[in-house]
Amino acid sequence: MAAVDAVNVRNVGILGHGGTGKTMLIEHVLHTAGKTTRLGKIEEGNTVGDYLEQEIQRKQTLSMKLMHLDWKGKRVHMVDHPGYVDFIGEIAASMPLLDGAVIMVDATSPLQVGTDNAMEYADRYQVPRAFFVNKLDRENTNFDEVVGQLQEAYGQQCVPLVIPKVSNGTISGAVNILTGSDAELADRIEEMKASMTDVVAESNDDLLEKYLEEGELSPEDFNRGLQNGIKTGKIVPIVAGSVSANFGVDELMDLIADSFPTPLERKIVAKKGEEDVEITPDPNGPFLGQVFRSVVDPFVGHLTFFRVLSGTLRSDSEFFNVTTGAKERTGKIVFMNGKEQTNTDVVVPGELAAMTKLKNTHFGDTIAGSGLDVLLPPIELPESMVKLAIVPKSRADEDKLGEALNGIAEEDPTFMHYRDPETNEHVIKGMGDLQLDILLERMKNKYHVEAETQTPKVAYKETIRGTADVQGKHKKQSGGRGQYGDVHLRLSPNERGAGYEFIDSVVGGVVPRQYIPHVDKGAQDALAKGVIAGYPVVDVKVELHFGSYHEVDSSEMAFKIAASQAIQKGVKEAKPCLLEPYVEIAVTVPEEFMGDINGDLNSRRGRILGMEPVGGGRQCIRAIVPEGEVLRYSTDLRSMTGGRGSYSLKFSHYDEVPEHVAQGIIAEYEKQKAAESS
């Protein structure tokens, strides 16, 4: 494609809850702009955006897609995002690099969690945005009611800019109250403008002073103030429309082209060493960009998605990966429309493009031309909360599992996997059950690796509350040299979290010096295996204070075994108990769900720490709760809040398991041991 002046570039994310019409909006826009020859349909599986096999089967977007088109002299780049909360990482990955956002709202439904999430990220990165109220051609929809809901949830700065045209009780189109004209709507338009005046004045200090002095704004001041408010995100325009009836869509695109900021208005702050450096976007300056996704699939191959922040990048040139310090050669540069690629020789500030064959450049990396040694802020992703233990189905699957999981993690950085040292399970983590189901399905189809998942084990531990003085004696004679080791150990509790401590109090050589390290090792090995329920015993002091030996039959192994026997006996005598991990949970929900959430956390043996408002009619509830009680909390929270709740976890401490719970865990362990020995 031909190069474009950066001042004429726009990039925008299309966001909103699943089912609000994002994919079909883009389908209509691409068709109107002449990028496609016909309109695809989700039901027929032939849309530009949803081309992956899983997306066609499920009829929903599962990963971000890049689109581009020309609209009235502007080059518009679009990012289509999945709408369901499991894929919020896609929004987190791209939003820091976007100059605008369109948030789709379904006029037939109450506000949904996808709207909350989109607004939260737009606020976080100060991205200008607009609402598109879709499906207004349906029965029992009311544009004014939706506007009221948006203003109640997100503030009076949300103002209608494109309103419906109604003929004989039916919506027949839409009109922009600034640029459109309609005789039947003349009074309505003036009423809407008047209601917006306060918001426009409050978006700028000079305008507000003038408004307070004169009691009104001139048409020029009003229009200038509105445009500036939209560009800075202080005013959020609302566009009425219907994608299926094809009204409001052109008005939305005009808004993006005419009112969203240019890439040259962006403020860029990078790091040079420890110092903050502000960079003014300049097409003629050194190239600076950032990677926000890697894609490997059978349709598009290996692609690295990036945004140009400053400078110009040309094909067949070189750049540096500042994050890793490696030099890279520019591969083929392409603009994407779903899986379709359009070659381009040059990309300028604001453009979203992809490069092929970059093997050493990954998500979040800063890429730059020579002479620009700065690092852009890392892209912060939400913490993955849902974890499952994964078990390969066969030996062949086991051999390929790690490579397959690494490949999936490269494409989706909210997904991770690791070996849990506490439980020795292979654990996968993601944003939700749906995301993990889809990624495992992709692993099966793409990497031909099959695995089963299960709820991960809780990393319980054992400890003691009392003391014990025990003897461990290993004596064996079976002809020839025998085995002999005799130790007297004193067990006592150590401070919580202090771990294991070995104390050598032997006097008089009753246990020779060369055997004492093996007494220590035998004690540690026995504690690691557990005594009452098979979990490691922690926070214990073990004191070796007496023993005996045989000049011929004593050995390192004999003393190790003797120590192990003493530990098994001593832990049982020293008032053993189970410990469980506790986590601090922060649950953010709309205020109407607070009672349900508090009650549910109490039922999970949680202790409420406090509550605080976080804006948008939402509250954050903080509590300490046993980890085992919230392993499947994602599904439960979604059910309780209709998907409008979110949460985060962090480890807090270990504490005693209540007796009635511990009895069940110990009984299950003994039952398992009996089954293994029979």
N, C-alpha and C positions, 0 to 999 in steps of 0.2 A: 504494500500500500504506500501511497505517497505520503511524504512527511507533512505535518500540520504545525501551525504556529501554536506554541504552548498556551497562549492566551485563549485559544479556542478549544482547549481540551477540558472535558468534564469527566469525573469518575464518581460513581454512585453505587452504593450497596442497596440491594432490594431485600428487605427484611420483613418479618412478621410471622405470626403463628402459622403452623401447617394448615393448608386448606384455604388460605385467604386469597389465593390467586396469583402468587408471585411468578410462577413458571409461565402461566398463560398471559400475564401482562407482558413479559419479555417476548413471548411468542408473537403477540400482536404488534409490539413495537418493531421487532425485526422485520415482520412482514410489511408494515407500513413504510419502513425505511428502505425497502427493496432488497433486504438481505436474504429473504426467503421467497419462494414462488407460491407457497401455499401455507395455510395455517395448520400446524400440527395439533393433535388432541391427546390429552393425557390418557384417555380411555383407549386410544389406539396405539399408544406407546411410540409415537413418532414426533414428539416435541424436540426442539433443538437442545434444550437444557437437560432433560431427563433421558439420557441415552444409555446409561449403564443397565445391565440386565436386571440387577436387583431393583433399580428404580422403575423400570418398566413393569416388573412383576408386582411390586408393592404400590405403584402409582403415587410415589412421593419422592421428593428430592432428598438425596442422602449425602451429597457433598457439594461444596461450592463450585460454581462454574463461572468462567469469564465469557463476556459477550462484548461486542463493539459494533458501533454503527455511526453513521453521520446524520445529524439532525439540524437542518437549517443553518448549515455552515459550522456546526460544532461537532467535534469528534467526541462521542459519548462512550465511555467504557462502563460496563455494568458487571456487578458481581451478584449472582443469584445464590441465596443462602438457603440451607435447609431450615424448616420452621420449628422442628420439635426440639425440646430442651436437651435431649441427649446429644445434639449436635451444636450446642452453643459455642463449642470451641472454634467452629468455623467463623462465627461472628467475631470472636475474640482475636482470631488470627488476622482478619482483614481490616477491621474497623480502625485501628491506629493509622492505617495508610490510605483511608478514604477521605474525600473532600465533601461528600454529601451522602445522605441516606434517604430512601423512601421506605416508609413503614406501612405495610398493607394492613388494613383493618376490615374485617368482615362485618358488613352492616346487619347481617342476620343473626349475629351472636354477640353476647356480652364481651367486654374486653378480655383478652386471653393472655396467658403467661408469655407467649412469644412477643406480644406488644410491650410488656414490662421489660423483657430482656433487651429488646432492641433499643428502647428508650434509655435503659441503664447504661449500655455501652456507648450510645451516642452522647450521653451526658459525660461519661468518663473521659472521652477523648474530644469533647467539644466539637462534635461533627454536626454541621447544619443538617436539618432534616425536614421532611414533609410527610404528612399522613395522606394516604390514598384510601378513601372509604369506598370499598368495592361492593358489588352485588346490589346496588341501589335499584336495579330493575326488578328485584324480587318483591313479592307481596309482603306486606306488613313490615316494611323497612321505613325508617324515618331519619333523614339526614340530621335534622336539628337535635334529635335525641342522642345520636352518636357524637355529635359535637359536644353536647353537654357532658357525656361520659368522659370524653378526652380531656375536657377542661377541668372536670372534677378530679381526674386522676393525675394530670400532668401540668395543670396551671392555665391561667387565662391567656398566657402567651400563645396558646394553640388557637388560631383564628381561621375561619373559613375564607378561602380565597377563590375557590371554584365551587359554585353552587349549582344545584340541579335546576333544570328547566322543566316545568310541569305543564302539560297540555291535557285538558279534559281528565285530570286526576292521574295521569300517567307521566312518568319521567321520560322525556324525549331527548334529553341531552344535558349539556353542562355549559356554564358560562363563567369566564373569569371576570370578577367584579371590577378589575382595574382596566382590562383591555377589551373586554367583550361588550356587546350592546344588545339589549333585548327590550323591546317596548313594554312587554308584559311584566318584565322583572325590574323596571326602572326604579320603582319605589323600594323594592326589596334590596336592590343594589345599594341605594343611598343609605338605607337602614343599616346594612352590613358594614359599609364604610364608616358610618358614625360610631358603630359599636367597636370598631377597631382602633379608633383614634387614640384612646387612652393607652392601649398597648403599644402603638407605634411611638407615641411621645415618650413613654417610659423606657423605650429601648435605647435612647440617646439623651445624654444630659443636656446638650444644647437645645434639642427639640423640646425637651420637657420644660426647660426654662421659658422658651418662647411660648409654649402652649399655656403655661400658667399665667404668663403676662397678657397674652392676647385672647385666650379662651378658645382658640381654634388653630388649625394648621392649614396652610395653603395647600392646594392640590399638589404643587411641586414638592413642598416639604413632606407631605404625607407619602407620596410615591417614593421619594428618596429615602425617607426613614424606614418605610416598609422593606424596600430592597436591601438596605443595609442591615436591618434586623434579621432578615432571612439568611443573609450571607454569614452573619456572625452567630446564628443559632439562637438569638434572643427572641425571635419570633418563629413559630412553627406553623406554616400554612397547612390548611386542610383542603384537600381536593376531593370533590364529589365525583363518583364515576361508576362505571360498570365495564369490566373487561369484556364480558361476553356480549353485551349490547354495544360495545365500542363507543362509549362516550366518556369524556373526562381524560382519556389516555393522551390525546394530542396536547391538551392543556397541561397535563403533568409533564410531558416532555419539554414543552415550551418553558415551564417553570425551571426545570433542570438546566436548560440551555441558557436562559436569560438571567436567572436569579441565584443559582448556586455559585460558589466562589470558583475562581480560576486557580490552577496549581501554583501560579506565581504569587498568590496572596497567602500562601501557607507559611506558617512559622515553623522553622526546622531548628531543633536544638539537639546537638550531638555532643559527644565526649571526646576530648583530646587529652589523653591521660586522665587526670582527675578534674580537669577544667571543662566547664560547659562552654560550648562554642555555638553561636547562632549563625546559621547559614541562610543566605537569601537565595531562593530558587532562581536559577539563571540558565536558560538553555545553552548559553555560550560558555558556562563555567565548567569545572571538572565534573565528570559523571559521579552521581551518588544515587544508590538505590538500596532496596531491602527486599529480601525473599520472604514470601508469606505462605508458600505451599509448594510441596513436591508431589508430582503425580506419576505413577507408573501403572499404565493399564494397556490392554491389548489394542485399544483404539488410537490412543495418542502417544504411546511410547513413554519415554522418560522425559518429563518436562519440569522445569523450575519456574514457578510463577513469581514475578517481581514487580515492584512499582518504581518508576523513575521519580526521584524527588528533586534532583537538580542535574543540570548538564544534559548531554546527549550521548546515547550509546548507539554505536553503529555495528552492523554485522561484520564479521571477520576482523575484529579488533581484540584488544586485551583489556582486562581489568583485574583488580585485586580483590580477593575475599579478605576484607580487613579483619573479620572475626577470627579467621584461622591463620592469616598471614600468607596464604597460598595465592599464586598467580593463576588466573584462569583465562582461557581463550574463549571468546564469545562464539557460541554455537549459532545455529540458525535461530533467528528471532522471529516469533510468530505472534499474531493476534488470534485469539480464540473466539469461536462461536460454538459453544458446546464442544463436540469432538472435532469440528472443522477448524483447520488451520489456514491462516492467510499470512504469507511471508511479508516481512517488512525489512527494509534496510536500515531504518533509523527509528528510535523512540525518544521522545522528549518528555519534559516534566509533566507529571500527572498521568502518563500512560501506564496501563496495566498490560503486561505482555508475558511471554514465556520464552525460555531458552531451552534448547535441546542439548543433551549429552553432557551436562554438568554433573560430574560424579562426586565432587568434593565440596559442593555448596549446598547448604541445607536450610531448613526453616529458621527464620529470624536473622540469618547472616546479613551483615552489612557488606555491600559490594560497591566498589568505587574505582575511579580512574586514578592513574598515577599522580602522586602529589597531594592526595586528599586522605590523610591518615586520621580519620575520625570514625567513631563508633556510634551508630544510632542506638537509641534505647532498645533493650530487648523487648520482644513482644510477649506480654504476660498472658498466660493461658489459665483458665479456671482449673482448680485442682480436681483431679479425677477422684470420685468418691466411691464408686461401685467396684468391688473387687470379687473375683471368683478364682477358685483353684482350677487349674486346667490339667487334664490328664490325657496324653495321646492314646489313641485307640489301639495302635499296634507298634511293634518295634520300628518298622519303617517310618511311621509317623513321628516317633520319638526322635529319630535321627535328623529329621527335617524341620522339627517344630521350631527350634530357635531361629533358624534362618527365615522361616515364614513369618514369625512374630516380629522380627526385626524389620522385614519389608513392610508390614502393616504399620508399624510405629513410625517409619520414615514418612509415610503418606499422611498419617493422622497423629500429630504430636500430643494429642490429649490421651492417646492410648499408650500404655506402658506394660512391661512385664518384667518379672524378677523372681529369683529364688528366695523365699522367705527363710532366713536362717533359723528362726525360732521354731517353725513347724515343718521345715524341709519340703514345703509345697511350692510348685511353680504357680505363681499368682499373676493374673492379668487384671489391669485396672482401666476403667473408662468412665465416661460421664453418665452412663445409664445402661440398663439391660438391653434396650433396643439397639443401641450403638454396638454393644459387645456381640449381640446375636448376629448383626449384619457383618461385623468384621470377621467373625468366625466362619460365617457362610462364605465370605469373600476368600478367606484362607483356604477353605475346602475347594472352591472353584478355581482359584488362581494358582495356588501353590500345591494343590492336591494333598493337603494334610488335614486329617480328621482328628478331632479331639472332643472329649466330653468335659463339662464343667460341673462344679459343685460348690456349695457354700464353703468358704475356707474355714479352716480350724481356728479356734481362738487360742492365742499363745498364753495359755494358763501357766502358772508357775506354782511350785510348792515352797513352803517355808516352815519354820518351827516357831512356837510361841513359848516353849519351856526349855528346860535343860535335861541332859541325860549323860550318864557316865557308863560307858559300855565297853565290853571286851570283844574283840574279834580275833579268833584263833583258827589258823589254818594248819592242820596237821594231817599228813598223809604218808602212809608207809606201804609200799607195794613191792618190796624186794629191791635190793640195791639202795641207792641214795633216796631218801624221802624228801618231804616238803614240810617246812615248819616256819610259821610266822605268827607272832602274838603281839597284839597292840591293845592298849587301853586309851580310848578316845573320850574326850569331854566335849559335848555339843552344846552350844548356846546361841541365842539369836544375835545376829548382827543388826546394825541400823538399817532401816528400810532403804534399799537402793545401794547399800555399801558393798553388796556382793559377798564373795567367799573370802575367808581369811584363815590361813593355817598357822598354828602356833606350835613351835617345838619347845616343849618343857621337859624333855628327857634329861635325866641326870644319871651319872654312874654308868653310862654305856649299856643300859639294859636293852636298848635298841641301837645297834651299831650305826655309825654316821652314814655309811654308804646305803643303808636301807631307808633312811628317813625320807628322801625325795620320792621314793616309790610308795611310801605310806600316803604322802600328800597326793600323788597321782592317782592312787587307788580310791582315795576319798573323793577326789574331783570327778572321776569317771562314774562312780556310783551316784553322786549327787546329780550329775548331768542326765542320767537315765531316769531319775525320779524314783519315788518309793511308794506313795499311796495312789497315784493316778497316772504315772508315766510321764510327768512333766518335770523339768529341771528344778532342783531344790536350790533356792537362792537365799542370800542374806544370812549365812550361817558361819559361825566361828567353830573351827575344829581344832581342838588342842590335843596333841599327842603327849601324854604325861607318864606313861609306863608301858612296859612290855617285856618280852623275853625272846631269846633266840637260841638256835642250836648251831654249834660250831660247824657241823657238817651239812645238815639238812636245810638250814635257812638259805633263802635266795630272794632276789628282788621280786620275783613273781609271787612268792609265798606271802611276803609282807603286803604286796599290792592287793592280793585276794583277801587277806585278813582285814585290811582297812575297809574294803568294800563290804564285807560282812558286818563290820562294826557300824558302818553308816546305815545299812539297811535296818539294823536293830535299833540304833540310836534315834533315827528320825521318827520311827513309830512311837518311841517312848517320850519324845520331847514335844508333845502336843502339836502334831503336824496340822497344817491347814493349807487350803488352796488360795492362791492370789489370782486376780483377773485384771486385765488392762482396762483402765478407764480413759475415756476420751472427752475432750471439751467439744461440744457441738454448738454451732450457731445456726439457728433456723430462722430464715427470713420469709415471712408470710404476710398477706393482707390482714389487716386488723381483725376482720370478721372471723378468722380462723384461730385466733390466739387461744381461746378457751380449749378448743379441741387439741391443739398442739401441747399446751401445758399439761392437760390431763393424760395425753398419750405418753409424754416423757416421764411423768410420775409413774405410770404403769410399767415403764421399762426400768424401774429402779433409779431413775434420774433425779438429780438435785438441781432445781432451778437456781441460777446465779443472778439473773436479772433480765430486764427487757429494756429496749431503747428504740425510739422511732428512727427510721432510716429514710424517710421521705416517700412520696407517692402513696401515702396511705398504708405503708407497710411497717411492720415491727420486726426487730431482731431479738429472738429469745435465746439466751445462752444458758447452757446447763452442763453438768458433769454426769456422764452416763456410762455404764459398762459397755465396752466395745461389742461384746457378744449380743447385746440387745439391739444394736443398730446395724448389723451386717446387711440386712435387706431393707434399710430405712428408705432408700430411694423410691422403691415401689410403694411403700406404705404412705410416704409423704405425698406422693403424686395422687394417690387415691383420696387422701384426706382433704387436699386443697384443689382438686381439679387441675393439677399440674402447675399451680401458681406459686408453689413454695420451692425454696432452694435451701441448701445447707452446706456447711463445711465442717470438717473434723480435724482435730489435732490431738496427738497423744498427750495425756495428762499425767497419769501415775498408775501404779499398781496398788490394789487394796484387797482385803480379804473377801472371799466369796461367802455369801450367807450360807449357813449350815445346811438348810434344806436344798439349796442348789448344789452345793458341794457333794452332798450324799448321792445325788443322781449322777454326777460326773464320775465319782469314784466307783459306783455300782456298775456303770457302763464299762469302765476300764477293766474291772475284775471279770466281768462277763466276757469281754473280748480276750483276756488272758486265758480264761478257762477254755474258750473255744479253740484257741491256738495250740494249747497243750494237749487237747483231746485227740 
